[in-house]
Amino acid sequence: MYLIYLQFAVVAAAHAHSLYGKSWSSLGRLLDPLTQDACIFYQDHALFDDYKGVVLDTSEGRRIAEVLGNKKAVILRNHGFLTAGPTVDAAAWWYITFERSAQAQLLAEAAGKPIPIDQEIATLTHSQVGTQTGGWYSFQPLYDRIVQEEPDLLE
């Protein structure tokens, strides 16, 4: 699978069956811009709402890629999340942040009626924190910690 991510090829994707990703995906809707971190995905994620069960065919990947397009994340309805990026670091950080943003929205909606960030501010915030460099950079402290705690990782 070869996708164009903005001006760069997608070189990494992250996907897992995480608790909040699975929970959020069952709602069949996009995340709202409720927090600064959620703005990383403002108008930059999609919904794949054509779940057909366990994936046993590569055509599913092509269909997901078409829905993802040039966005950094896709919600796989009734399944979970997938993020894609120009580096492993960006794809991993975006996955972690997407999961945490879903958790925050689920908690906020359980407590009441959250107030979304204004569209103009969400767009500005996305341009400041939703960049591919930002995704790579934000992962670096976690990468350093992983390498420190697991020094044989790179052997």
C-alpha positions in Angstrom: 0.0 0.0 0.0 1.4 3.4 -1.0 -0.3 6.5 0.1 0.7 10.2 -0.2 0.7 11.9 3.2 0.6 15.6 2.5 3.9 15.8 0.5 5.4 12.7 2.0 4.8 9.0 1.6 3.3 7.2 4.5 6.0 5.0 6.0 4.3 3.9 9.2 0.9 3.0 10.5 -0.2 2.3 14.1 -3.2 0.1 15.0 -4.3 -1.7 18.1 -7.4 -2.8 19.8 -7.2 -0.3 22.6 -10.0 0.2 25.1 -10.9 3.8 24.3 -10.4 3.3 20.6 -12.8 0.3 20.6 -15.3 2.2 22.7 -15.2 5.3 20.7 -15.3 3.5 17.3 -18.7 1.9 18.4 -20.2 5.4 18.3 -19.6 5.8 14.5 -18.6 9.4 14.6 -15.6 11.7 14.5 -13.9 13.2 17.5 -14.8 16.8 18.5 -12.2 19.5 19.1 -12.6 19.4 22.9 -8.9 19.8 23.9 -5.7 21.1 22.5 -4.6 17.5 21.8 -7.8 16.7 20.0 -7.2 19.6 17.7 -4.2 17.6 16.3 -6.9 15.6 14.4 -9.3 18.5 13.7 -10.5 18.0 10.1 -7.6 15.5 9.8 -9.3 12.2 10.6 -11.9 10.1 8.9 -14.5 7.5 9.7 -14.4 4.0 8.0 -18.0 2.9 8.6 -18.1 -0.2 6.5 -17.1 -2.9 9.1 -17.5 -6.4 7.6 -16.0 -8.5 10.3 -12.5 -10.0 10.8 -10.2 -8.9 8.0 -9.2 -11.8 5.8 -8.6 -10.0 2.5 -6.1 -7.3 1.4 -8.9 -5.4 -0.2 -9.9 -4.2 3.2 -6.6 -2.4 3.5 -7.2 -0.7 0.1 -10.7 0.4 1.2 -9.4 1.8 4.5 -6.6 3.6 2.6 -9.1 5.3 0.4 -11.1 6.6 3.4 -7.9 7.7 5.1 -6.8 9.6 2.1 -4.3 12.3 3.2 -5.4 12.4 6.8 -3.4 11.2 9.7 -6.0 9.0 11.4 -9.1 6.9 10.7 -11.7 5.5 13.1 -12.6 2.0 12.1 -16.2 1.7 13.2 -16.8 -1.1 15.7 -13.1 -2.0 15.6 -10.7 0.7 16.7 -8.2 3.3 15.5 -5.5 3.5 12.9 -3.0 6.3 12.4 -0.5 6.8 9.6 2.5 9.1 9.3 5.7 9.9 7.5 7.7 8.4 10.4 7.2 5.6 12.9 7.5 8.2 15.7 4.7 10.4 14.3 2.4 7.5 13.6 3.0 6.1 17.2 2.5 9.5 18.9 -0.6 10.2 16.9 -2.0 6.8 17.9 -1.3 7.5 21.6 -2.8 11.0 21.4 -5.9 9.8 19.4 -6.5 7.2 22.1 -6.2 9.7 24.9 -8.4 12.2 23.0 -11.1 9.6 22.7 -10.7 8.9 26.4 -11.0 12.6 27.3 -14.2 13.0 25.2 -15.8 9.9 26.6 -15.1 11.1 30.1 -16.3 14.6 29.3 -19.6 13.4 27.7 -20.2 11.1 30.6 -19.9 14.0 33.0 -22.1 16.5 31.0 -22.2 18.5 27.8 -18.6 19.4 26.7 -17.9 22.8 25.1 -16.0 22.3 21.9 -13.2 24.6 20.8 -14.3 27.2 18.3 -13.7 26.2 14.6 -11.3 29.0 13.9 -9.3 28.3 17.0 -9.4 24.5 16.4 -8.0 25.2 12.8 -5.3 27.4 14.2 -4.4 24.9 16.9 -4.2 22.1 14.3 -1.7 24.1 12.3 0.4 24.6 15.4 0.4 21.1 16.9 -0.9 18.8 14.2 2.2 18.9 11.9 4.3 15.9 11.0 7.3 17.5 12.7 5.2 18.0 15.8 4.2 14.3 15.8 7.8 13.2 15.5 9.0 15.7 18.1 6.3 14.8 20.6 7.3 11.2 20.6 11.0 11.8 21.4 10.7 11.9 25.2 8.8 8.6 25.1 11.3 7.1 22.7 14.2 8.1 25.0 12.4 6.6 28.0 11.8 3.3 26.1 15.4 3.1 25.1 16.6 3.9 28.6 14.3 1.2 30.2 15.0 -1.4 27.4 18.6 -0.8 26.3 18.8 -4.0 24.4 15.9 -2.9 22.2 18.3 -1.6 19.5 20.6 -4.6 19.5 
